[in-house]
């Protein structure tokens, strides 16, 4: 077998996590280590490796624990290839996009400019409970669901502000993994 998969099964035995859920969550961590420049090549062309993982289970079944254990240094047996800052829980679609970018103030009335926050351009977005996504997406003008879909496809993202500045993320120039915990009977998302 593979050492990482075997290690996941051992961790699941120790922590009581569901092994398949833990392996899936760890594979999100592995995917986060892969540079954004690496693409899946097929007869259809090149595709980004952006992922969405939905961990489903009833109340108290350990979804949050699985997600936390997947990134714990106690269970992650390989050295990280780049700095890992942990997952982000975006408040909005715009917030998810801005997790990648840093706004630099313009000088003497000039519009601000943007640059990549980290050279790795990789992010993990985590929602322990899909209800958070639903409530944030239900707000007037919310773009959270649309942003999730755009991120999954690795499409071009552009945002213009009233001051004339434009934040642009070209297609395929970033890597994102979304992880969402759900309860099947409570989610319409």
N, C-alpha and C positions, 0 to 999 in steps of 0.2 A: 504494500500500500504506500500511499504518500505520507510522509512524516507530518505535514500540517493537518491532514484530514484525521490521521490517527490521534494526533494531539487534541484535536477538537472533540473527538469521541471520549477521550480520557477526561478532558475538562468537563464535558457534559455529564459524565458519570459522577465527578466530584461535586459539581455545582447543582446538579438536578435539572439542568437546562435540557430542552429537547435537542437532540444531536443534529437533526437536519436544519433546524432554525439557526443553531449556532454556526454550523458550517456555512450556511448562506450568508449570515452576517459577517463572518470572517472573510468570505470571498469578496464582500463589498470592501473590506479593509485592504485586501490584496489588490483589488481593482484600483483603489485610491493610490496605491504605490506605483502603478504603471503611469509613465509620463503621458501627458495629454497629447503628445505628438504621435503616440502609437495608435494606429487605426486598425480596424478589422478589414482585411482585404478579401473581397469575394468577386464573383463574376458580375455583381451589380455595382462594384466600385468600392470606395473606401468609406467606412462608417466609424463614427466615434464609439468609444467604449462606455458611454454614460449609461448608468443603470438606475432602476427603481426597484427596491425590494420592499414588499409588503409582508410583515410578520403578523399572522392572524391567530387569534385565540381569545377565549373568554376572559372575563375579569379575573385577575389574580393568577393567570397561567404562566407568568414569567416573561412576557414579551420584553419589557424594559430591561430586565436582568440579562436576557440573552444579548440585547443590543449593547449594553454596558460591558459585559464579559468579552464580547468580540473584539473590543479595543483595549482591554486591560493589559498592562505590561506583565501581569502575572501569567496571562494565558497566551500572549502574542510571542511566539518563540523565535521569530526572526528579527534581526535588526531593521529598523525603519530606514528606508532609502532616502527619506527627506524629513524635514520637521513635520510633526503632526500636532495640530492644535486642538484636536477633538472636533466633534460635530457641532454644527451651527443650527439653531432653530430659527429660521427666518420668520419675521413678522409679516412680511408682504412679498409679492413678486419682485418689486423694486429692491427690497432689502436683500433678497436672494441674489439678484444680479450684482448689487453693490458689494456683496461679500468678496467678489473677485477684484473689485476696482478700488483705487484710492483717488479721492478728489483733491486736486491741487488748486489752491486759490489763485485766481488771475491777478495780475499786477495792474495798478492804475486803471481800473474800470474794465479791464479785459475779462472775457468769460473764463471760468475755470477750465482746467484740462484734467484728463484722467490718465492713470497709468495702472498697470497690473499691481495688485496688492502684494502678491508673492510670485516669484518666477515660476513656481510649479503649476500654478493655475488650476489646482485640484481642490475640490470642496466636498465635504460630506454634510448633507442636511438631514437632520433627524427630527421626527415628530413621534414622541412616545405614543401618542394617541391620535387617531385620525380625527377625533372631535375637534382638536385644535385647528387642523387644516380646514374642516368644515366651517367652524365659526369665523376664522379669518377670511375664508373665501366668500362668506355670505355678506361681508361688508360691501357697501356701495363702492363701485369702481375697483374692487379687488382684482388683481391679476395673478394671484397665487397659483390657481389650477393651470392657467394658460402658461405661466412661467415654467411649471413642472414639465409640461409637455414640450415646450421649446427646449428646455435643458436636456430632456431625454433624447431629443433628436440632434442636439448639438448645433442648432440653427443659429443664424446671425441674430444678434440682439443690439438694438440701438435705442437710445433714450435721449430726447432733447429736453433741455430745461428752458425756463423763461428767460434766463440771462444769455441765451444763445449758445451755451455749451452743449456738446453732444458726447455722450458716453457710448462707445461702440465696442462690441465683442464679436469679431468675425466668426463665421461658422467654423466649427472644428478647432477653435483656438482655446478651448477650456474643457475641463473634465469635471463632471459632477455625478455624485451618487446620492440619491434620495432614499431614505429608510423611513417607513411609516408603519407604526403599530396599529392594528385594527381589531375591532370586535365585530364579527360578521353581522350580528343582529342589531347593531347600533349605528351602522354606517351606510350612508347613501352616496358617499363621495365617489 
